[in-house]
């Protein structure tokens, strides 16, 4: 459900989520499916600062570390009261399967503000997501977003001519993504919740 209830929720039928072997519930939380990335494929993951180091350690068993990037976006109140830290943004972990040769120049810090409709509490700014999709992929490439959230990556891919496979364990997030894509004028392809 969008945070602003003035925009209608995707009217399609509700489905029960289907879990694949790569879902944490079925793999015991282990990172298992590095085979989804093609050789020299790039992984970009927005990480909470609290779990960034642990996630990098787990992913490093399968992928090469490239860089950390930063999304400056202030949070209200301390994000982690155990260290009394008011966060000024969040990290993005960039890793590759093999070499790292993006098709376009990129920046490791792209500011952005979520404008308009808020669909998710941790929604990422479209300008930020579009920067990385455009820099790390070419038109027609496949982008995989295993944590769809509000569908910002799906919107960026639709606007930039990239293909997307996305999933989320929360059906309302998938429905919010469908609604956002419908507001762009619809999308072409198969959808399964």
VENRA-V875818 format. One record per residue. N is the residue number from 1. RES is the residue in one letter. PSI is psi in whole degrees, -180 to 180 (* if undefined). BURIAL is 1 if it has 24 or more other ideal C-beta (glycine too) atoms within 12 Angstrom, else 0. Layout:
n:N res:RES psi:PSI burial:BURIAL
n:N res:RES psi:PSI burial:BURIAL
This chain:
n:1 res:X psi:132 burial:1
n:2 res:X psi:152 burial:1
n:3 res:X psi:-29 burial:0
n:4 res:X psi:107 burial:0
n:5 res:X psi:4 burial:0
n:6 res:X psi:-25 burial:0
n:7 res:X psi:130 burial:0
n:8 res:X psi:147 burial:0
n:9 res:X psi:150 burial:1
n:10 res:X psi:124 burial:1
n:11 res:X psi:0 burial:0
n:12 res:X psi:171 burial:0
n:13 res:X psi:152 burial:0
n:14 res:X psi:138 burial:0
n:15 res:X psi:157 burial:0
n:16 res:X psi:139 burial:0
n:17 res:X psi:146 burial:0
n:18 res:X psi:135 burial:0
n:19 res:X psi:138 burial:0
n:20 res:X psi:173 burial:0
n:21 res:X psi:-19 burial:0
n:22 res:X psi:-2 burial:1
n:23 res:X psi:140 burial:0
n:24 res:X psi:-34 burial:0
n:25 res:X psi:-28 burial:0
n:26 res:X psi:-12 burial:0
n:27 res:X psi:6 burial:0
n:28 res:X psi:23 burial:0
n:29 res:X psi:3 burial:0
n:30 res:X psi:147 burial:0
n:31 res:X psi:119 burial:1
n:32 res:X psi:-33 burial:0
n:33 res:X psi:53 burial:0
n:34 res:X psi:-15 burial:1
n:35 res:X psi:-11 burial:0
n:36 res:X psi:-30 burial:1
n:37 res:X psi:134 burial:1
n:38 res:X psi:168 burial:0
n:39 res:X psi:135 burial:0
n:40 res:X psi:15 burial:0
n:41 res:X psi:155 burial:1
n:42 res:X psi:135 burial:1
n:43 res:X psi:127 burial:1
n:44 res:X psi:124 burial:1
n:45 res:X psi:125 burial:1
n:46 res:X psi:126 burial:1
n:47 res:X psi:137 burial:1
n:48 res:X psi:143 burial:0
n:49 res:X psi:-31 burial:1
n:50 res:X psi:-32 burial:0
n:51 res:X psi:4 burial:0
n:52 res:X psi:-49 burial:1
n:53 res:X psi:-43 burial:0
n:54 res:X psi:-44 burial:0
n:55 res:X psi:-43 burial:1
n:56 res:X psi:-41 burial:1
n:57 res:X psi:-45 burial:0
n:58 res:X psi:-45 burial:1
n:59 res:X psi:-28 burial:1
n:60 res:X psi:-17 burial:0
n:61 res:X psi:-19 burial:0
n:62 res:X psi:-25 burial:1
n:63 res:X psi:159 burial:1
n:64 res:X psi:136 burial:1
n:65 res:X psi:136 burial:1
n:66 res:X psi:-63 burial:1
n:67 res:X psi:163 burial:1
n:68 res:X psi:141 burial:1
n:69 res:X psi:169 burial:1
n:70 res:X psi:133 burial:1
n:71 res:X psi:103 burial:1
n:72 res:X psi:113 burial:0
n:73 res:X psi:103 burial:1
n:74 res:X psi:145 burial:0
n:75 res:X psi:157 burial:0
n:76 res:X psi:127 burial:0
n:77 res:X psi:170 burial:0
n:78 res:X psi:130 burial:0
n:79 res:X psi:-40 burial:0
n:80 res:X psi:93 burial:0
n:81 res:X psi:-19 burial:0
n:82 res:X psi:-24 burial:0
n:83 res:X psi:8 burial:0
n:84 res:X psi:49 burial:0
n:85 res:X psi:125 burial:0
n:86 res:X psi:113 burial:0
n:87 res:X psi:142 burial:1
n:88 res:X psi:10 burial:0
n:89 res:X psi:-167 burial:1
n:90 res:X psi:159 burial:1
n:91 res:X psi:156 burial:1
n:92 res:X psi:128 burial:1
n:93 res:X psi:126 burial:1
n:94 res:X psi:121 burial:1
n:95 res:X psi:162 burial:1
n:96 res:X psi:152 burial:1
n:97 res:X psi:94 burial:1
n:98 res:X psi:-135 burial:0
n:99 res:X psi:165 burial:0
n:100 res:X psi:108 burial:1
n:101 res:X psi:75 burial:0
n:102 res:X psi:150 burial:1
n:103 res:X psi:-10 burial:0
n:104 res:X psi:156 burial:0
n:105 res:X psi:154 burial:0
n:106 res:X psi:164 burial:1
n:107 res:X psi:145 burial:0
n:108 res:X psi:3 burial:0
n:109 res:X psi:113 burial:0
n:110 res:X psi:113 burial:1
n:111 res:X psi:156 burial:0
n:112 res:X psi:150 burial:1
n:113 res:X psi:138 burial:0
n:114 res:X psi:119 burial:1
n:115 res:X psi:146 burial:0
n:116 res:X psi:-142 burial:0
n:117 res:X psi:131 burial:1
n:118 res:X psi:118 burial:1
n:119 res:X psi:-15 burial:1
n:120 res:X psi:144 burial:1
n:121 res:X psi:-27 burial:0
n:122 res:X psi:30 burial:1
n:123 res:X psi:137 burial:1
n:124 res:X psi:148 burial:1
n:125 res:X psi:136 burial:1
n:126 res:X psi:-40 burial:1
n:127 res:X psi:-38 burial:0
n:128 res:X psi:-49 burial:1
n:129 res:X psi:-43 burial:1
n:130 res:X psi:-37 burial:1
n:131 res:X psi:-48 burial:1
n:132 res:X psi:-38 burial:1
n:133 res:X psi:-44 burial:1
n:134 res:X psi:-37 burial:1
n:135 res:X psi:-34 burial:1
n:136 res:X psi:-8 burial:1
n:137 res:X psi:167 burial:1
n:138 res:X psi:159 burial:0
n:139 res:X psi:136 burial:0
n:140 res:X psi:-14 burial:0
n:141 res:X psi:161 burial:1
n:142 res:X psi:130 burial:1
n:143 res:X psi:134 burial:1
n:144 res:X psi:125 burial:1
n:145 res:X psi:97 burial:1
n:146 res:X psi:-4 burial:1
n:147 res:X psi:71 burial:1
n:148 res:X psi:-36 burial:1
n:149 res:X psi:-124 burial:1
n:150 res:X psi:1 burial:1
n:151 res:X psi:21 burial:1
n:152 res:X psi:-39 burial:1
n:153 res:X psi:-38 burial:1
n:154 res:X psi:-41 burial:1
n:155 res:X psi:-45 burial:1
n:156 res:X psi:-44 burial:1
n:157 res:X psi:-41 burial:1
n:158 res:X psi:-41 burial:1
n:159 res:X psi:-27 burial:0
n:160 res:X psi:2 burial:1
n:161 res:X psi:33 burial:0
n:162 res:X psi:154 burial:1
n:163 res:X psi:152 burial:1
n:164 res:X psi:138 burial:1
n:165 res:X psi:122 burial:0
n:166 res:X psi:154 burial:1
n:167 res:X psi:160 burial:1
n:168 res:X psi:148 burial:1
n:169 res:X psi:-7 burial:0
n:170 res:X psi:109 burial:0
n:171 res:X psi:-35 burial:1
n:172 res:X psi:-31 burial:1
n:173 res:X psi:-40 burial:1
n:174 res:X psi:-41 burial:1
n:175 res:X psi:-37 burial:1
n:176 res:X psi:-39 burial:1
n:177 res:X psi:-45 burial:1
n:178 res:X psi:-42 burial:1
n:179 res:X psi:-45 burial:1
n:180 res:X psi:-42 burial:1
n:181 res:X psi:-38 burial:1
n:182 res:X psi:-37 burial:0
n:183 res:X psi:-21 burial:0
n:184 res:X psi:-5 burial:0
n:185 res:X psi:16 burial:0
n:186 res:X psi:178 burial:0
n:187 res:X psi:158 burial:1
n:188 res:X psi:133 burial:0
n:189 res:X psi:-177 burial:0
n:190 res:X psi:144 burial:0
n:191 res:X psi:136 burial:1
n:192 res:X psi:130 burial:0
n:193 res:X psi:* burial:1
